[in-house]
Amino acid sequence: MQLHQLRYFVAVAEVRHFTQAADMVGITQPSLSKQIHALEGTLGAPLFERVRGNITLTAAGEVLLPLAKRILADVETATREVQELVGLRRGRVRLGATPSLATSLAPPVLRRFRDAHPSVDLRVEEGGSQDLVRDLLRGGLDLALIIMPAQGADPGLRADPILAESLVVASVDPLPTTSPSGELRITDLRDQPLVMFREGYDLRDATLQACREAGFEPRLSVDGGEMDAVLSFVEAGLGVALVPGIVVARRPGIRVTRLAPPGVRRTIAVARRRDVVPTHAGRELRRILLDYVDTATATDVLPPGVEPLS
């Protein structure tokens, strides 16, 4: 069994298409098929079923897939650890963050990291928490700033809660409210058209859960946007949206209204894969992140809408 065969197997298993998998790994489709057949011969069992153009994993393939991913991740970690240790090349660290955290919490942390370690290659991926978790589990990220789901983090991750983030209502015009303080209750959104994030954004789940717990199903005017698109739709008057306060700070055309207590708060966590030993660079970035959170909390300089855990 060869490592490149495992890479080809994982690629096919992820996209369920031999030609697309071949493009991903940079070889021809016949060469990829030949290597998959060789791997099946070594294991003594077929890994894929091919029925009317559909590719599915066999029972043997289902067993092999998580093991293959772990082997490949361990090999990559070992390679990077040794190369960093002996100085064969610069280190690398890959950080994922949700859109609100990528523009608020990540910049000062990355500045501190860059000042301390200018030779380390920094790579940042912005996305919804569900997408970031998937990338962590696949080995595409070293660390990620995610929003903890209500049911807890994926068992394959170590996720440490560090902060809380409050959501506000973004709109163009003032919204009617039943609260004496002028703050909005979730029930005030019952008759408001909502602009909704796409599947995979934890903000979508948070909005739907808050409305349903308040006893109503939200009325959607637009469904399926990314962060910038959702804010642009709000600016165009298409509806309102629940968003982190930090993302509307530079949008003068958007009105921000706070939610009445208890509001909608989300727990921010720093996550990594549980079964992979972090690299030197990954450990150092995590240390700098936690140091920054402690300092910012103590000096009250956290980004707007980001709060200490209470």
C-alpha positions as CSV (number, residue, x, y, z in Angstrom):
1,M,0.0,0.0,0.0
2,Q,1.4,3.4,-1.1
3,L,0.7,6.8,0.3
4,H,-0.2,8.2,-3.1
5,Q,-2.7,5.4,-3.5
6,L,-4.4,6.5,-0.3
7,R,-4.4,10.1,-1.5
8,Y,-6.1,9.0,-4.7
9,F,-8.6,6.9,-2.8
10,V,-9.5,9.8,-0.5
11,A,-9.9,12.2,-3.4
12,V,-12.4,9.8,-5.2
13,A,-14.2,9.2,-1.9
14,E,-14.7,12.9,-1.4
15,V,-15.9,13.9,-4.9
16,R,-17.4,10.5,-5.9
17,H,-16.1,11.1,-9.4
18,F,-13.0,9.6,-11.0
19,T,-12.3,12.3,-13.5
20,Q,-12.8,15.1,-11.0
21,A,-10.6,13.3,-8.5
22,A,-7.9,12.9,-11.1
23,D,-7.9,16.6,-11.8
24,M,-7.7,17.3,-8.0
25,V,-4.5,15.2,-7.6
26,G,-3.0,16.2,-10.9
27,I,-2.9,12.9,-12.8
28,T,-4.9,11.4,-15.7
29,Q,-8.1,9.5,-15.0
30,P,-6.7,6.2,-16.4
31,S,-3.7,6.4,-14.1
32,L,-5.9,7.1,-11.1
33,S,-8.1,4.2,-11.9
34,K,-5.1,1.9,-12.2
35,Q,-3.8,2.9,-8.8
36,I,-7.2,2.4,-7.2
37,H,-7.4,-1.1,-8.7
38,A,-3.9,-1.8,-7.4
39,L,-4.9,-0.6,-3.9
40,E,-8.0,-2.8,-4.1
41,G,-5.8,-5.7,-5.1
42,T,-3.5,-5.2,-2.2
43,L,-6.4,-5.0,0.3
44,G,-8.3,-7.9,-1.3
45,A,-11.6,-6.0,-1.5
46,P,-13.3,-3.5,-3.8
47,L,-13.5,0.0,-2.4
48,F,-16.0,1.5,-4.7
49,E,-19.3,0.4,-6.3
50,R,-20.0,1.8,-9.8
51,V,-23.7,1.7,-10.6
52,R,-25.2,3.6,-13.5
53,G,-22.5,6.3,-13.3
54,N,-22.8,6.7,-9.5
55,I,-19.8,6.1,-7.3
56,T,-20.4,4.9,-3.7
57,L,-18.1,3.4,-1.1
58,T,-18.3,-0.3,-0.3
59,A,-18.2,-1.5,3.3
60,A,-14.4,-1.9,2.9
61,G,-14.2,1.6,1.6
62,E,-16.2,3.0,4.5
63,V,-13.8,1.3,6.9
64,L,-10.7,2.6,5.0
65,L,-11.7,6.2,4.5
66,P,-11.2,7.6,8.1
67,L,-8.1,5.5,8.5
68,A,-6.6,6.8,5.3
69,K,-7.4,10.4,6.2
70,R,-5.7,9.9,9.6
71,I,-2.6,8.4,8.0
72,L,-2.3,11.2,5.4
73,A,-2.8,13.8,8.1
74,D,-0.1,12.2,10.3
75,V,2.3,12.0,7.5
76,E,1.8,15.7,6.7
77,T,2.2,16.7,10.3
78,A,5.4,14.6,10.7
79,T,6.9,16.1,7.5
80,R,6.2,19.6,8.6
81,E,7.4,19.0,12.2
82,V,10.8,17.6,11.0
83,Q,11.2,20.3,8.3
84,E,10.5,23.1,10.8
85,L,12.8,21.5,13.4
86,V,15.8,21.2,11.0
87,G,15.1,24.4,9.1
88,L,14.5,22.9,5.7
89,R,11.9,25.5,5.0
90,R,9.7,28.1,6.6
91,G,7.0,26.9,8.9
92,R,3.3,27.2,8.0
93,V,0.1,27.7,9.9
94,R,-3.4,27.7,8.5
95,L,-6.1,29.5,10.4
96,G,-9.8,29.4,9.7
97,A,-12.2,32.1,11.0
98,T,-15.9,33.0,10.6
99,P,-16.4,36.3,8.6
100,S,-17.1,38.4,11.7
101,L,-14.0,37.0,13.6
102,A,-11.8,37.2,10.5
103,T,-12.3,41.0,10.5
104,S,-12.3,41.6,14.3
105,L,-10.4,39.1,16.4
106,A,-8.0,37.6,13.8
107,P,-6.2,40.8,12.6
108,P,-4.6,41.8,16.0
109,V,-3.7,38.2,16.7
110,L,-2.1,37.6,13.3
111,R,-0.2,40.9,13.7
112,R,1.3,39.7,17.0
113,F,2.2,36.4,15.4
114,R,3.8,38.0,12.4
115,D,5.9,40.3,14.6
116,A,7.1,37.4,16.6
117,H,7.6,34.9,13.7
118,P,8.1,36.8,10.4
119,S,9.3,33.8,8.5
120,V,6.3,31.6,9.1
121,D,3.8,31.4,6.2
122,L,0.3,32.5,7.4
123,R,-2.7,31.2,5.5
124,V,-6.2,32.3,6.4
125,E,-9.5,30.8,5.3
126,E,-12.8,32.6,5.9
127,G,-16.1,30.7,6.1
128,G,-19.0,29.5,8.1
129,S,-18.3,27.4,11.2
130,Q,-19.7,24.2,9.6
131,D,-17.4,24.7,6.6
132,L,-14.4,25.3,8.9
133,V,-15.1,22.2,10.9
134,R,-15.2,20.1,7.8
135,D,-11.8,21.6,6.7
136,L,-10.3,21.0,10.1
137,L,-11.4,17.3,10.0
138,R,-10.0,16.9,6.5
139,G,-6.7,18.3,7.5
140,G,-7.0,21.5,5.5
141,L,-6.6,23.8,8.6
142,D,-4.4,23.8,11.7
143,L,-6.7,26.0,13.9
144,A,-10.1,27.6,13.5
145,L,-12.1,30.3,15.3
146,I,-15.6,28.8,15.2
147,I,-19.0,29.2,16.8
148,M,-19.8,26.4,19.1
149,P,-23.0,24.6,18.1
150,A,-25.7,24.1,20.7
151,Q,-25.0,20.3,20.7
152,G,-21.3,20.8,21.3
153,A,-18.3,20.4,19.1
154,D,-17.7,17.5,16.7
155,P,-16.1,14.7,18.7
156,G,-13.1,14.7,16.3
157,L,-12.2,18.2,17.5
158,R,-10.8,19.8,20.6
159,A,-12.7,23.0,20.9
160,D,-11.9,25.4,23.7
161,P,-14.5,28.2,24.4
162,I,-12.8,31.6,24.7
163,L,-15.4,34.4,24.1
164,A,-19.0,35.2,23.4
165,E,-20.4,37.1,20.4
166,S,-23.7,39.0,20.4
167,L,-26.0,39.4,17.4
168,V,-27.8,42.6,16.4
169,V,-30.6,43.3,14.0
170,A,-29.4,45.0,10.8
171,S,-32.0,47.0,8.8
172,V,-32.3,50.2,6.7
173,D,-35.3,51.7,8.4
174,P,-36.3,51.9,12.1
175,L,-38.2,48.8,13.2
176,P,-41.3,48.8,15.4
177,T,-40.6,47.3,18.8
178,T,-42.7,46.4,21.9
179,S,-39.7,47.0,24.2
180,P,-39.7,50.3,26.3
181,S,-36.0,50.5,25.9
182,G,-36.2,50.6,22.1
183,E,-34.4,47.2,21.9
184,L,-36.0,44.6,19.7
185,R,-37.4,41.3,20.9
186,I,-37.1,38.3,18.7
187,T,-40.9,38.3,18.5
188,D,-40.8,41.8,16.9
189,L,-39.3,40.1,13.8
190,R,-42.3,37.9,13.3
191,D,-43.7,40.1,10.5
192,Q,-40.4,41.3,9.1
193,P,-38.9,39.9,5.9
194,L,-35.6,38.3,6.8
195,V,-32.5,38.0,4.6
196,M,-31.1,34.6,5.3
197,F,-27.6,33.2,5.1
198,R,-26.8,30.1,3.0
199,E,-26.7,26.6,4.3
200,G,-23.4,26.0,6.2
201,Y,-23.4,29.4,7.9
202,D,-24.0,29.0,11.7
203,L,-25.7,32.4,11.5
204,R,-28.5,30.7,9.6
205,D,-29.0,28.1,12.3
206,A,-28.8,30.8,15.1
207,T,-31.5,32.9,13.4
208,L,-33.8,30.0,12.7
209,Q,-33.4,28.6,16.2
210,A,-34.1,32.0,17.8
211,C,-37.3,32.5,15.8
212,R,-38.6,29.0,16.4
213,E,-37.9,29.2,20.1
214,A,-39.9,32.5,20.1
215,G,-42.8,30.5,18.5
216,F,-42.8,31.5,14.9
217,E,-41.2,30.5,11.5
218,P,-39.4,33.4,9.9
219,R,-40.6,34.9,6.6
220,L,-37.6,34.9,4.2
221,S,-37.3,37.6,1.5
222,V,-33.9,36.3,0.2
223,D,-32.4,32.9,1.1
224,G,-28.8,31.8,0.5
225,G,-26.3,34.7,0.8
226,E,-22.8,35.0,2.0
227,M,-22.0,37.7,4.6
228,D,-21.3,40.5,2.1
229,A,-24.3,39.6,0.0
230,V,-26.6,39.5,3.0
231,L,-25.4,43.0,4.1
232,S,-25.9,44.3,0.6
233,F,-29.4,42.9,0.4
234,V,-30.2,44.6,3.7
235,E,-28.8,47.9,2.4
236,A,-31.0,47.5,-0.7
237,G,-34.1,47.3,1.6
238,L,-34.9,43.7,0.9
239,G,-35.2,42.8,4.5
240,V,-33.5,42.6,7.9
241,A,-30.9,40.2,9.2
242,L,-29.4,38.9,12.5
243,V,-25.6,39.6,12.3
244,P,-22.7,40.1,14.6
245,G,-22.4,43.8,15.4
246,I,-18.8,44.1,14.2
247,V,-19.7,43.4,10.6
248,V,-21.9,46.5,10.2
249,A,-19.4,48.9,11.8
250,R,-18.3,50.2,8.4
251,R,-21.7,50.1,6.7
252,P,-23.2,53.6,7.3
253,G,-26.3,52.7,5.3
254,I,-27.3,50.0,7.8
255,R,-29.1,50.7,11.1
256,V,-28.2,48.5,14.0
257,T,-30.7,47.7,16.7
258,R,-29.8,45.7,19.8
259,L,-31.8,42.7,21.0
260,A,-33.5,42.9,24.4
261,P,-32.1,40.4,26.9
262,P,-31.3,37.6,26.8
263,G,-30.7,38.4,23.1
264,V,-28.8,35.9,20.9
265,R,-25.3,35.1,22.1
266,R,-22.9,32.6,20.5
267,T,-19.8,31.0,22.1
268,I,-16.6,31.5,20.2
269,A,-14.1,28.6,20.4
270,V,-10.6,27.9,19.1
271,A,-10.6,24.4,17.6
272,R,-8.2,21.9,16.2
273,R,-8.2,18.2,15.3
274,R,-8.1,16.0,18.3
275,D,-6.1,13.2,16.7
276,V,-3.4,15.3,15.1
277,V,-0.4,16.6,17.1
278,P,-0.3,20.4,16.3
279,T,2.9,21.8,14.7
280,H,5.2,24.2,16.5
281,A,3.7,27.1,14.5
282,G,0.2,25.9,15.3
283,R,0.9,25.7,19.0
284,E,2.5,29.2,19.0
285,L,-0.4,30.8,17.1
286,R,-2.8,29.3,19.7
287,R,-0.7,30.6,22.6
288,I,-0.6,34.1,21.1
289,L,-4.4,34.0,20.5
290,L,-5.1,33.0,24.1
291,D,-2.7,35.6,25.4
292,Y,-4.4,38.3,23.3
293,V,-7.8,37.3,24.5
294,D,-6.6,37.5,28.2
295,T,-5.0,40.9,27.6
296,A,-7.9,42.3,25.6
297,T,-10.4,41.1,28.2
298,A,-8.4,42.6,31.1
299,T,-8.0,46.0,29.3
300,D,-11.5,46.1,27.9
301,V,-10.4,46.4,24.2
302,L,-12.2,43.5,22.7
303,P,-13.8,44.1,19.3
304,P,-17.4,45.5,19.4
305,G,-20.0,42.8,20.0
306,V,-17.3,40.4,21.3
307,E,-17.6,39.8,25.1
308,P,-15.9,37.8,27.8
309,L,-17.6,34.6,28.7
310,S,-19.8,35.1,31.8
